[in-house]
Amino acid sequence: MSHAMNIGEAADAAGVTAKTIRHYEALGLLPEPARSEAGYRQYSANDVAVLCFIRQSRTLGFSTRQIGELLALRADGARRSQDVKALARRHLADLERKLGELAQMKAELERLAHECHGDHRPDCAILGKLSANALASPRICTMIWVPV
């Protein structure tokens, strides 16, 4: 991969799409690539390595802001591993919080699904709960739901 690659070749090598590459460039995660005389983007093996790094980071759920921080740390030869670890620990804490929220949502949905008769009758605990929450929280829901 020592030769310059076009966007399609770089996308294939990194396991992403050309649209994703352009998106990462627009976000500033990937530097502006070199251009051929005809104006086509040209990517190096280093660019592909950065794309792979971003893809792996996304797989772990890091946000684009966090990925930017990770890329800056990766590029900093004087970085301290404790800074990288602190970023990863913050991300772990966010994931733990989200897992707790997902567990609560799952438990509530299981309860509602159990309460819904699921038969020929029109009354439904799920719709009732969703409607009650909407009407009980006027700051969140500004529209009044009218049954059809």
N, C-alpha and C positions, 0 to 999 in steps of 0.2 A: 504494500500500500504506500510506496514511496512516491508514486506519481500523483498528480492532482486529479481529484475526482469531481465529476459533476454532481449536482444535487441528488440525482437518482441513485448514483453509485454510493454516495455517502449515506443516503437513507438506508439502502440495502445493507451496507456494512454495519450500520449502527442499530438496525432493527427498528427504525422509525419511518415515518412518512416524510416526503418533501415538505408538506404543509407544516408538519411538526417542526422541522428544521427552521423554516421561515418564522414560525411562531417564537421559537427560542431566540432567534436573532432579534426579533422585534422586542422581546422582553430584556434583551441585553445579557442573556445567559451564554450565548454563543457569539463571539466577536464577528463583526462584519467580515465575510470571506473575501479572499482575493478574487479578482475578476479576470476573465480571459479578454483578449482584444475585442471579441464580439460581445462582451458584457455578461457572459455567463459566470455564475458562481463557481469557484474552484475550492475544493476542500482538501485538507491535508490529513495525514494519519492522525495528527494531534487533534484536529477538529473532530474526527470520528471518535477518538478516545473521550473527548469532552461530551459528545452526544451520548456515548455509552454510559458515562458517569451520570449524566442527567437522567437517562432512562432508568438506571438502577436506583437512583435517588427517588424518582417518582414511584417506582415499585415499592419502596419502603414508606411511601406516603408523605415524603417531605414536600412542603409547599415551595412555590417558585422563589419566594423570599429566602427560605431556608437553603434552597439549592444554590442561590446566589452567594449566600454566606459560606456554604461548603466549598463552592468553586474558588472563592477568594482565599479560604484557608488552604485549599489544595495547591493554589498557585504561590502561596507564601512559604518560601523555604525556611523562614524563621518562625513558623507557626509553632504553637504549643499544642500538644495532643490534648491537653486538658480543655482547651477551647472547643475542639471538635467534640470531645466527650460531653461537655456541658450542653452543646447544641443538641446532640443526640438524646441526652437525658431529658431536656425540655420537650423534645418531640415525643419521647416515651410517655411523659406525664400527660401530654395532650391526648395521646392514643388511649391511655388508661381512662381519662375523663370521658372520651367519646365511647369507649367500650361500656362504661357504666350507663351512659345515656341510652345506648343501643339496647342494653339489657333491660332497662326500664321500659323502653318502647315495646320490646318483644313481649315482656310480661303483660303489659296493658293490652296489647293487641290479642294475645292468647286469651286473656280474660274476656275481652269483648267478643271474640269469635266463639268462645264457649257459651256466652250469654245469648248470642243470636240464635234463634230457633232454626234458621236456615230452611224454612218450609214454605208453604203457599201463602202464609199470612204476610201482610205488608209491614207489620211492626218489626223493627230491627234495632237491637241494642247498639250496634256499631254506628248506624246513622243517627240514632238518638244521642249518643255520646258526642259525636262530632258536631251535631247541631247545638247541643247544650253548651259545649265549649266555645263555639263561635259566638253565641249570644251572651255568654258570661264574660267574654273578654272584648268589650267594645273598642278598647284602645288598639287591639290587634286587628280585629275584623271590623272594617268600617261599613261593609255592605251587610244588609239584612237579608238572610237567606229565607226564601219563600218556597215551601214545598210545592212541587208540581204534580 
